[in-house]
Each structure stands twice: as C-alpha cells, then as structure tokens.
Amino acid sequence: MRISLVSAALITAFAATAANATIATVFNSIPQGVIDFNTTVTNAGGTATADTWANLSDGASLVRPGYTVTKNDASTLFTTTYGSMSGQVVDISPAGSGPGLGAIGSGITFQFSSAINSFGFEVGDWGTCCQPSALFISFDSGAPIQVGLSENSGDVFFNDLAEVFVAAFDDSGDFTKIQFWGDGFGEYLVAGGTIRYALLDQGSLPPTGVPEPASLALLGLGLAGLAASRRRKVVAN
C-alpha cells in the first residue's frame, strides 16, 4: 500500500509541476543567443519580433515601434555604437548605492504598448572589470531574474569578444514593463543592438526541474520491483 501511495504522489507531483509556469533565461554569444531565443519562442508556439536600433539620438527617451525606452533614474539616454553589435546601444554603466537592486537606477525601462513575456537583446563591454558583475531583467517590477554573472575578467567572453546576448522568459503572465540593469560598479556597460520580444501562451514553456517521462517510467519500474521484492519476503517468512 505504501508503494502505491508513493507512485500516486509522484504522478500527482508531476502533473502539478508540469502545469506550473516557467522562468527561463538565455546567455550566449550574440549569434547563438539569437538562435536560442528564436528557437525557444518557436517551440512554445510564439512569433518573435526583432527591432534593430538605428538613427537614435540622445534624449530623455527612445520611442520605437511598439515600445519606449527610458532610464530608470529619469536621466538622459546616451547613444553610441559598440564593436560588432547589430545596432546602436545606450550607456547603462552601473551606478547607485550597492549591488543587485541598488544599481537598478542606472538601468533602462522598456514600456511596451502590448503585452509580452519573452525579451532579449545584446550587451557590450561586459565582464572586462569590476567583478563580481551581474545582469538582471525584471518583468513588471517583479523579482529580478539574473541573466548573467561575471566573476573574473574575461570569463563571459565569447570568441574573445566582450559581447553577449541575454534573454528572459516568464510564461506565468503577460507584461508591459521590462527593466534591465547591471551591478558591476566601475565598469562601462552598454545594451541594445537588436531588441527581440514575443508573447507566449501562459504555461507554454517546458517546465524546468521535472524528470523526463522516461525517467518517471524507470522510477515506476523500480518501485514495482521493490514492491515485488517485499511480497517475496512476506511469502518467504
């Protein structure tokens, strides 16, 4: 009887977990990160939108088709280019009162006209100094999602380039405000290039931390074997 209860509990836990929302991230070189983002969106039944930043000017905001960008501390957005990044970028060099949330003021806010829950872009000159340095994305002022961490100079470089693609997905709901910032105080940091975003159905991403069905089947066979062994011992006694 105990074995049956355990099996039922496992099945119930699997069903409940599979229905839960998923938070996922992408961290990779820019070319591979774009592939990872698009693949994740496509596999979840969504369609990704891409907006390459061009012809930007410094100012209080960047008005783009579908969204507007501002600094979290309401200061001026300074635009530039960086390395091989696909479009213009803005300076978000970390400043503030401390790591993590303390640095949020130096970051940027994306205010969308329509809801999204998948969001990615390019980051440059990151991981060159001032470690530890982390990158965060927050949906609708929710809990920060860490999308990158540099602990030693150059440890996040791809092909010797201080350029990465980062993204976050949260299919628990639909969001219109996205914030991004870094907390490596003293470093130069830029973000932008091509902005990619999508709206996925709630619960459409595969759950994380859940055994694959094959693993569950093997576990079930193991439990059945244990039950048979216990029956044999009872008969022998």
N, C-alpha and C positions, 0 to 999 in steps of 0.2 A: 504493500500500500504506500509506503514511503517513497518508493521509486516512482510510482505513478504520479504522486503529488509533485515530485521534483520535475518530472517530464512536463506536467501541465503548467507548472510555474515557468519553465523555460520557454514554452510555446507562447504563454501569455506575455512574458517579458519581451520576447522577440517581436510580437505583434504590436505591442505598445511602443517599443523603441522605433520600429520601422515607420510608425505614424508621426514621430516627433519631427520637428523642424531641424534643419541642418545649417550650421555655420561653417563655411569653408573658406580657404584662402589660396591665393596663387602667389608664388615668389620665384622668379626665374629671370633668365636673360630676356631682353625685350622681344626678340623673335619667338623664342619658345614660350614665353609668358603669354603672348598674344594667342598662340595656338592653344595653350592650356585654357585660357579664358573662353575662347570661342567654342572649344570642344565641350567644356562644362555647360555652357549655355545651350548649345545644340542638343546635347544628350538629355537635358532637362526639358526639352520641347520649346525653348525660347528662341528669340532672334536678337542678336547683338547689334547695337548702333555704335558707330565709330565717328568721332569728331576730331579732326586734326587741327590743332591751334595754328592759325596763320593770321598775319596782318593785325596783331594785337598791339595795343598801346597802353602805357602806364596809366593807372587811374584807380578810382575807388572800387570799380567792379569790372568784370569781363562779362559781357552779355553775349551768350551763344545760343544757337537754335536749341530750344528745349531746356536750357538751364542758365543760371547766372552764378558767377564766382566772386566771392568777396574774401577779404582777410578776416580771420576770426576776431582780431582786435580792432577791426574797422580802419586799419591803416592802409596806405597806398599799396597797390599791387605793382611790383616792378617786373617787367617782362624782359626776356632775353632768349638766347639760344644756348644749347649745350651739346657738345660732342656730336654723336650720331643719332641723338634723339629725334623722333619723327616730326616734331613740330616745335613751336615756341613753348617756353616754360615760364614759371613765375618763381621768384625767390621766396622760399619759406624757411630760411636759416633759423634754427631753433633759438628761442629766447623765452624768458619767463622766470618763474620762481623755483623751478625744480623739475625733475624728470617726470615722465608719464603725463598725467593731466596738467601738471604745472606748465608744460610747454604748449598747451593747446592754443594759446593766443597767437602764436606765430604761424599757425597753420591756416588752412583755407576751408571755406564752406562752399559746397555746391548745392544750390537750391533749384530743384527740378520742377518743371511745370506739370509733369505727370509722374506717377509713382514708379520707382524702380526697386530692385533688391539685389542687383549684381552690378559691381562697379570696379573698374580697373584703369590704370594709367601708368605713366613712366616716371621714374625718379632718377635724378642725376647727381653726381659728385657725392654719393653717399658711401660711408664706410672708409673714408680716407683718413679720418682722425676722430679724436674726441669720444672714444668708446667708454662705456657701452652706449650704443645709439640704437634706439628702436623706432619703428614706424607704426602708426596707428590709424585705423579707419573706424569711424563711428556712424551708425545709422540712426537718424532722428535723435541725436544726443543720447543714445543708449550706451551701454558698456563698451569701452574701447576694445577693438579687435586688433591684436598685434599681428601685423603682416610681415614684419621683418625685424631681425636683430643682428647687429654687428658688434662683436666683442673684441676684435683685433683688426688693425688697419689692413684692408685688402681682403678680409675673409668673406666678403659678399660680392667680390668682383666676378664677372663672367667674361672670359676671353680678355682678361686684363683691363676691362672697362668698368668704370665706376657708374654703371647704368643698369637699372633693373626695372622689371615690370612687376607691379603688385596689384592684387585684387582681393576683394572680399565678397562673399555671398551670404545672404541671410534669408532663407525662404520661410521664415516664421511670419512674415507680413510684407506690406508694401510701404515704401518710404519715399519722402521727397527731399529730405535734407541729409547730405553726407558731409562729414568733416574729416580732414586728413591733416596730420602733423607728424613731426619728428622731434625727438628729445635729446639729440646729441649736441649738447651745448658747446658752442665754439666752432662748429663745423658750418661750411657753406652747403646749402641743400636747395635743390630745385625740383619742381614737379610739373607735369603737364604732358607735352608731346601729343599723343592721340588719346583722347578720353573714350573709354568703352563702357557701355552700360546696357542693361536689359531688365525686363520684368519677368520673373519666373512664377509659375503657379506655386502656391504655398504647399510645402511638403514634396516638391518635385525633385529635389536633390537627394541622392542616395544617402541614407543615414550613416554616420561615422561611428566607429567603435562597436559595431554589431557583427557577430560571427556570420560568415557566409552560410547560405543554406546547406552546402556540402559539409561544413564544419558542424552544423547543428545535427545533420543526419548521422555523422560519425559519433557525435556525442550521444545521440539517441541509441545507437547500436551498442556503445559502451555501457550505457545504463541498462539496456536489455540484457547484456551479458552478465552484468553484476547481479541483476535480479535472478537470472538462471542459476548463477553460482550459489546464491543464497538459498534457492529452492533445493539444490543438490545437497547442500549442507544439512538442511532440515530433514530430507529423506534419509541421509546417512545416519543422522542422530536417532 
